[in-house]
Amino acid sequence: MRKVADCREMPSESGCTLTIAGSEDEVVAAATQHAVAVHGHTDSPEFREEIRKYLKDEEPGR
């Protein structure tokens, strides 16, 4: 099942609306790159695990 990371559900003050979907590893990698480039976070194993906690299963039909 594909996973989804939705910036609207992450703690943020920027109001970002980006949504990323794909395999779990793809989404974690892409969401990390986005968080570093756009939101100023630092890439680390701990940060990637934090992102992983926010992933949800993609709704069928999307």
Rosetta blueprint (number, residue, H / E / L):
1 M L
2 R L
3 K E
4 V E
5 A E
6 D E
7 C H
8 R H
9 E H
10 M L
11 P L
12 S L
13 E L
14 S L
15 G L
16 C L
17 T L
18 L L
19 T E
20 I E
21 A E
22 G E
23 S L
24 E H
25 D H
26 E H
27 V H
28 V H
29 A H
30 A H
31 A H
32 T H
33 Q H
34 H H
35 A H
36 V H
37 A H
38 V H
39 H H
40 G L
41 H L
42 T L
43 D L
44 S L
45 P H
46 E H
47 F H
48 R H
49 E H
50 E H
51 I H
52 R H
53 K H
54 Y H
55 L L
56 K E
57 D E
58 E L
59 E L
60 P L
61 G L
62 R L
